[in-house]
Amino acid sequence: MFILSPISKITLDGRDFYIKRDETIDPYLSGNKYRKLYALLQTPKNTFTKVISYGGTQSNAMLALTAICKKKEWEFIYYTKKITPVIKTQKVGNYYDALSLGMKIVELENDLYKEYVSGLRLNLDEKTLLIDQGGADVKAREGLEVLASELREQFKLEEFSEIKAIATPSGTGTTALYLALSLPEYTIYTTPCIGSVSYLKEQMQALDEIPSNLIILESKKKYHFAKLYDEFLEIYEKLERSGVKFDLLYAPAMWLTLLAQTKESVLYVHSGGLSGNASMLERYKRRH
């Protein structure tokens, strides 16, 4: 399966940027989740009967895995910390959509969560697959190599010849790492959206050695994942006016660091996650 998502050009603060439109691939399985879970998509239906994973209650990976399991007719069980009443009553967002698609949720007490999920793989049978949080897995490399092949083909076109660097935000860093390994001739920029630079490097190094063409840009301000920031909403709205809608969790931090710390022509790989915007925008609305 070869999905050739298009490339768009936008102007932001007087600079031209290119956008690899991976968010257009699928409503639930788009962006970096399509790339990271590509190998699972190619897996024959009779390989597994159950998939389990864990993480946050508005996770894009959670929704993507739910969509795959529904398509493959696999049971999907997701472990998370205690869920707030607000999230449980919302009729929008990844949690609501995943439940609608058949996800089974298991809530764990916050103080027991880390120990419990660390033991999930101990009792797996051959028909049960465990996917680590965020889809961080060596199998993700296959999908990122497909993305690299697409980009190489598209970069042959004269209109994209000026592109010198590629950018993608990082949670676990899986996408950025494997993209850098697959495209050694390009600079790959990323920024940590969950935790510190040292935490991001630790996550990457658990998968492979970090190559020299992967540049981690550290934000000048410390941001906490999924917290509300006026500058995040501002850049989100500015990007939307430029003609492309991005997510509110990962994209704002990446775009702010790109604007502040780079000068060359950059292609941004759209990591998707738009399904979570509705619940995030509700939070911003309530705050104001």
N, C-alpha and C positions, 0 to 999 in steps of 0.2 A: 504494500500500500504506500503510495507516494503522493503526499499532499503538498502541492506547490502553492503555498499561501503568497499573496501578492506583496509588493513593497510600495508604500506610499511615501510622499515627501511632505513635510510640514515646515513651517517657519515659526521659530519660537525665540523671542527676545532678539530678533534680527539675525538669527542663525538658522541655516537649513539643516534639518535632520531627516533621516530616512527611518521608516518604521516597517519592520517585518511583521506582517499582519496575521500572526498566529492565532489571535483571538477570533478570527473568522472561521476557524476549522470546524468547530462544533459548539453548541450552546453550553454543554456541560463538560466536555472534554476538549479544552482548547489550550492554546498557549503552551507553557512549559510542561503542563500536566500531560498533554498529548505526547510531547516528546519523551518525557521521563517514563511514561507508561506504555510507550510504543510496543515494546517486547511483549507486554502482557496482552495487548490488543491482538497480537498475532498468535497468541497461545490457543491451541485447540480447546473447544468447550469441555471436552471430556477429561482434560488434564486435572482439573480441580472441581470440588463441589462447594468449597468455602474459602473466603478470603477474610483475613482479619487485619485491622490496622488500628492506629491510635493517634491522638493529637487534639487540637483545638476544635471547638464546636462550630466555628465558621470557616473551617479549612477548605481551601479549593481542592486539595488532594482527596479529602473525604468525599466531596461531591463527585469528583471524577471517577474515583473507585466505585462508588455506588452505581454510576451510570454504566461502567464496564460490567459490573457484576449482574446488573439487570439484563444487559444485552447477552451475556454468556449464561444466564440462568444459574448463577452462583449465589450462595448465601453470603451476605456481607455483614460482618459484626465489627462495630467501631467502639473503642474504649476511650473515654474522656473523663476529665474531672467533672465535679458537680456543675450542673447547668443552671444558669440563673433563670428566675421566673420570666424575665423580660424576653430572653431568647426562646423559651418554651412557648410563649404566647404569640410570637411574631409569625405573620403569614408571608414573610419574604425572607430571603437570605439562603445561604448554603445549607444550614441545618434543616430548615423547613423543606427545601427542595429534596435533600437527601432522604429524609423520612418519607416524603411522597413517593420516591423511587424505590423504597423497600429496605432502606438501611435499618439494621437493628442496633440500638444504642445501649451501651453499658456504662453507667455512671460509677465512678470510683471516688472514694473520699480523697480529698486533696493530699493528705499526708501519706496515703497508701499508694498513690498513683504511680510514682516513679518505680517503686519496688515491684509492683504488680506487672507493669508493662515490660520490665526487664526480664520477667520470667515467661512471657508469652510463647517464646519459641521453644521452650523446653518440652512441651507436650504436643507438638504438631504431628499429625499423621500425614501420609503421603498425598492425600487429597485436599489438604489445607495449606494455604499459602499465607505467610505473614509479610506484609509490606510495612517497612518502617515509616515513621512520621515524615510527611512531606514527599514520600516517594523516593527517599534517599537510598539508592541501591545501585550496585555495579551494572545491573541489567539496563539501567537508564542510558548507558553509553550508546547503545544501539540506536535509540531514537535521536540522540544528539548528533550522531554521525549522519543520519538521514538529513537532519536540518543543515549540517555543514555541507552536504552534497548539494542541497537546494541552493544555498547561498552562493556556492562556487559557480553554479550554473547561471544564477541571476547576475552575479558580479561581472560576468563576461559581457553583459550589455553595456554599451557606451554610457548610457544615462546613469549608471551606478559606479563608474570607474573611479570616481573621486573618493569613494568610501575607504577610509584607512583604519577604522576601529569599529568594534561591535560592543554593545552594552546590554547587560541584562541584570536585574536586581537579584539578590540572593537571600534565601531563607536558610536552607542547608548548604547551598553553594553547588549542588549537584549539576545544575544546568550550566552555570558559568565554567565549572571545572572541565566537564566533558566537551563543552564547546571549544574551550581553549586548547585542549588536547587534540581536538579534531581539526582545528584551524590554526596551526602554529605560525602561519604567515601573517596573521592579523593580531593586533592588540585587542584583548578582551577586557573591558571594564566591568566591574561589579561593585556593589556596595552592600554591606551587611544590613539587613532590615530586621533581623532577630538577633539580639546580642551584639557582642563586640567583634572586632577584627580577629582577635585571638580565638574566639569561639568559632568563627566562620572557618578559619584555617584548620582548626581541629577537626571540624566536620568534613572538610575537603580531604584532609590527609588520611582520614579513615577509609577513603575510597581510592585515592591515588596520590602520587606526588604532584605538587602544585607546579605547573610549568611557568617559565619566565615571562611568557607573553600574557599572563593573567595578572592584571593590575587591580588591586583592591583599593577603591577610593573611600576614605573614611570621612564621614560627615563631620562638619565643624561643630555641630550640636548633637548631643546625645538624645536619640529618639527611642521611645519605648514602643514595642510592637503593638499595634491595634489601638494605641492611644490617639486622641484627637488633637490635631495641631492646625492652627489657622493657616500656616504656610502650606500645609498639605492640601487643604481644601482650595486654597488660592491657585496653586500650580495645577491641581486637577481641573479646575474651571478654565484656566488659561489654555491647557492642553485641549480641552473639549472645544473651545472656541477655534483652535487651530485646525480642527476637523477630525480628530481621532479621540475616542473615549478610552481612558485607561482605568485601572483599578485604583482604589484608595488605600490599599494596604502596603503594597510594595513600590509601585511606580513613583509616588511623590518623592521619596528619599533618593531614589536613583536619579530622577530628573534634576533635583536641586543640586546634587553633587556634580552631575554632568555639566550643568550650566556654569557652576562655580570653578570647576577644576580641569576642564578640557577645552581645547580650541579647535582640534581637527574635525574633519567630516566623520560623523558617527552614525551607525545604523543601530537602532534600538530594537531588540527582539521583544515583541509584545508578549508578555507572559500570561495574558488572559486574566481570569479571575473576576470578570465583570459581574458575575452572578452575585457576588458579595456586596456590590455597591449599594443596593437598595437598603440593606440593614445598616451600613455605615452612614449613608446619607440621613437615615432616620435619627441616628445618634447625633449627628451634627445639628440637625434641625431641633432636637430636644434641648441641646446645649444652648442654642441661641434663642 
